[in-house]
């Protein structure tokens, strides 16, 4: 009996693979906020994390399962290596969800089996059978991945998949773990699986791929044409190395080119039935949230959600768009949630008007978050005559960041000029409540501020990225600052917005330092594919 869906299931792994991007680490509250937005976006499955990795990851998955995994919400998934301890941890973490899934994996390419697992094909087959069967004892929804499937020998891959499905896997995921395949190769791989795995109709074929050669989205679309019905992707394409296939690009490609893809689903080309359950009007807001939480900026020329995605500078293009948008635009900006309503509120607007506009923009804030955001709005309204939706989004994203404030910046003051040495004075409240003040000289005002903060906080780190972007046009525009700093082999990010760039820079730096301090207290987390230090002897990864 076939279990194939009549559409494409969207499996979002932003909170798991996306978080493995250097500097993209999120705390529990941030993960919960992202999960809620992913639910509003309409994803089918949220891979909420790797529960065995750390107590923090376990808590995040469990809270998402409890608070987001309702009966009418997404399936909540936990990742687990093919070991009993991993699977047991994943099972406990997803237990509160109305719909829970365990995603277990083991490598199947010769290079991984020989050098990483140090196991034979027969051993890998046996582990697959044993661990999928074990996972099936906790939930009926089991996903199995043969890691590095793209470089696995096809005949052996077919054997592993057949064994996994026979043991109870309801989804088999085909990962291009290192982003090695081309679209035609990926399509042929999926077609070969459909033709050579006898029980393949008992499971949904999923695909997971990395963007090392810039081919992830193209690979996935070719996989869909050949029978894949679940796509594992991330918001903004974040993830290991060059990232994952971008959710927004995949969804909009299938939406805009629906007539092209419909026949591959047995539909008439002119069918208007959607190919996914994604609410496209939530795409832009979700992209902005991920960018702000992770500190990973979206490049201006990024497809769908980049700042230039709907911009036209060429005179010929501008003339055509003014006459008819279809001349140079294949989709409407409002379709992804970009609103043409630019000026919405001013300094005389009250709390109710502010709350109403937030609701219209899709934000649901607690009373405490609303109070903080409203105070920032009134401060901004005193400085800016006109406040746009982008300004409001920047305020909300800035004020609702869930970072434990171990160190609190009480004061920042700078002195600089063409013939002066940039000097900064800062006052910082430490975790034990003591207020310390110090000053420093730098090459510029921001450098001086960071040096002064470092003298007080005294946490060794290296600033590796500093960027400033204007939220809107104009001399009074808010500036968004994103910084990334390194401590050991880990990267931490901070993001803040203010009309004063020095203040924004200071706040962004304090956020990153607080994330770093939290991580130092909690200890490092286990990476699901690289760190073998906690793998029991004799077991596969």
C-alpha positions, 0 to 999 in steps of 0.5 A, spaced: 500 500 500 502 506 497 504 512 503 506 517 498 503 524 499 500 528 494 504 534 495 511 536 498 512 535 505 517 541 508 521 538 513 525 544 516 532 543 520 533 550 521 534 548 529 538 542 528 543 543 522 542 550 521 544 551 528 550 548 526 553 554 522 558 557 526 556 562 530 548 560 529 547 557 536 541 559 539 538 558 546 532 555 549 528 561 548 530 563 542 529 556 539 522 556 542 521 563 538 523 560 532 519 554 532 513 558 533 514 562 527 516 555 523 509 553 525 506 559 523 509 558 516 506 552 516 512 547 515 510 540 516 516 537 520 520 541 525 527 538 526 528 541 533 535 539 535 539 533 537 537 531 544 543 527 546 548 532 545 547 536 551 542 538 556 540 544 553 538 541 546 534 536 550 530 541 554 529 545 547 526 539 543 522 537 549 519 544 550 518 545 543 514 538 543 510 541 549 509 548 547 509 547 539 507 540 537 499 540 538 495 536 534 494 541 529 501 543 529 507 540 526 510 534 527 516 535 532 522 531 530 529 529 534 535 527 531 539 521 533 545 517 531 544 509 530 545 508 538 540 506 543 542 512 548 541 517 542 534 514 540 532 513 548 534 521 549 530 523 542 524 519 544 524 522 551 524 529 548 519 528 543 514 525 548 510 531 549 508 532 542 502 530 539 506 528 533 513 526 534 518 523 530 525 520 531 530 521 525 536 516 526 542 515 521 548 511 520 553 512 514 553 508 508 559 510 503 565 506 503 569 512 505 565 514 512 564 506 513 572 505 513 575 511 516 569 514 521 565 508 523 571 503 522 565 498 520 563 493 514 557 493 510 554 487 514 555 491 520 552 497 518 546 493 515 545 489 522 545 496 526 540 499 521 536 493 522 537 493 530 536 501 531 530 502 527 527 496 530 529 499 537 526 506 535 520 503 533 518 501 540 517 509 542 513 511 536 511 509 529 514 515 525 521 513 524 525 517 519 532 513 517 538 517 513 544 513 510 549 518 511 553 520 505 548 517 500 550 521 495 557 517 495 554 511 497 555 505 492 548 504 489 547 497 490 549 497 497 544 503 499 538 499 496 540 494 501 540 499 507 534 502 505 530 496 504 532 493 511 530 500 514 523 500 511 522 493 513 524 494 520 519 500 520 522 506 517 516 510 514 521 516 511 527 514 508 532 520 507 537 521 502 542 526 504 547 529 499 552 530 506 557 533 502 554 537 497 557 533 491 552 531 486 549 535 480 542 535 479 542 530 474 545 525 478 541 526 484 535 525 480 538 519 477 539 517 485 532 518 487 529 514 480 534 508 482 531 508 489 524 507 486 526 502 481 530 498 486 528 498 493 522 493 493 518 496 499 520 503 497 512 505 496 511 503 504 516 510 505 516 517 503 522 519 500 526 525 503 532 529 501 537 532 505 543 536 501 548 541 502 550 547 498 557 546 497 557 547 489 551 552 489 546 546 487 542 544 493 536 547 491 537 545 483 538 538 486 532 538 490 527 540 485 530 534 480 529 530 486 522 532 486 521 530 479 523 523 480 519 522 486 522 525 492 516 528 497 519 531 503 525 536 502 529 537 508 531 545 508 533 551 512 530 558 512 535 562 509 539 556 507 543 556 513 547 550 515 554 546 515 559 549 511 556 553 505 549 551 508 543 547 506 537 548 501 533 554 502 526 553 504 524 559 501 527 558 494 524 551 494 517 553 496 517 559 491 520 555 485 514 550 486 509 556 487 511 560 481 513 554 476 507 550 479 504 549 471 511 545 470 511 541 476 504 539 476 504 533 471 510 530 476 504 529 481 499 527 476 495 533 476 493 537 470 498 543 468 493 548 470 491 546 477 491 551 482 492 546 488 498 548 492 504 543 492 506 545 499 502 547 505 507 553 506 503 560 508 508 564 503 506 570 507 510 568 513 516 567 509 519 574 509 518 575 517 521 568 518 527 570 514 528 576 518 527 572 525 532 567 523 537 573 521 536 577 527 537 571 532 543 567 529 546 574 527 547 571 520 546 577 515 542 575 508 546 577 502 542 583 498 542 579 492 539 573 495 533 570 492 526 571 494 528 574 501 534 579 499 534 586 500 535 587 492 530 581 490 524 586 488 529 592 487 530 595 480 535 600 478 536 599 470 531 605 467 529 600 462 527 595 468 523 601 472 519 603 466 517 596 464 515 595 472 511 601 472 507 599 466 506 592 468 510 588 474 510 582 470 515 585 465 520 584 470 517 580 476 515 573 476 512 574 483 509 579 487 513 581 493 506 581 498 506 574 496 512 573 501 509 578 506 513 584 504 508 590 505 507 596 501 505 600 507 511 604 509 509 609 514 504 607 519 505 610 526 508 616 529 510 619 536 503 621 538 501 613 537 498 610 543 500 603 545 493 600 542 495 602 535 502 600 536 499 593 539 494 593 533 500 594 528 504 589 531 498 584 530 497 586 523 505 584 522 504 578 525 507 579 531 504 576 538 508 579 544 507 577 551 505 583 555 513 584 558 515 584 551 510 589 548 512 594 554 519 593 552 518 594 545 513 600 546 518 604 550 523 603 544 518 605 539 516 612 543 524 613 544 525 612 536 518 616 535 522 622 538 528 622 534 524 620 527 518 623 524 516 617 520 516 610 522 516 604 517 514 597 518 521 595 517 523 600 523 517 596 527 520 589 525 527 592 527 525 594 534 521 588 536 526 583 533 531 587 538 527 587 544 525 580 544 531 577 543 532 571 549 539 572 551 541 571 559 543 578 561 549 576 565 553 583 564 549 589 563 551 595 559 549 601 564 553 607 560 557 608 554 560 615 552 565 616 546 569 622 544 572 622 537 573 627 532 578 629 526 584 631 531 582 627 537 584 620 539 577 616 540 576 614 547 570 611 550 568 610 557 563 604 559 559 602 565 558 595 566 554 591 571 557 584 572 553 577 574 554 579 581 551 585 581 557 590 581 558 596 577 564 597 574 567 603 570 573 603 565 575 607 559 579 605 553 582 609 546 581 605 540 582 606 532 575 609 532 569 610 537 566 602 536 573 600 537 574 604 543 568 601 546 569 594 545 576 595 548 573 598 554 568 593 555 573 587 554 577 591 560 571 590 564 568 583 562 575 580 561 573 574 557 578 573 551 575 573 544 577 575 537 572 580 533 572 576 527 566 580 523 562 587 524 557 589 519 552 595 519 546 595 515 541 601 514 534 599 516 530 604 512 533 610 507 534 617 510 539 620 515 535 618 521 534 611 519 536 606 524 542 602 524 542 594 525 549 592 527 551 584 527 557 582 530 561 575 530 566 573 535 570 567 536 572 564 543 576 558 542 573 554 536 566 557 537 563 563 534 558 567 537 553 572 534 550 579 537 545 583 533 542 590 535 538 596 532 539 603 534 539 610 531 546 611 534 550 606 531 555 606 537 549 604 541 547 599 537 554 596 536 555 596 544 549 592 545 550 587 539 557 586 542 554 585 549 549 580 546 555 576 543 559 576 550 553 574 554 552 568 549 559 566 550 559 567 558 552 562 558 556 557 553 562 557 558 557 556 564 554 550 560 559 547 557 560 545 549 555 541 546 556 535 542 556 535 534 552 530 531 556 528 525 564 530 528 564 529 535 565 521 537 567 522 544 560 520 547 559 515 542 559 508 546 565 503 544 563 499 538 557 503 536 556 507 529 555 514 529 
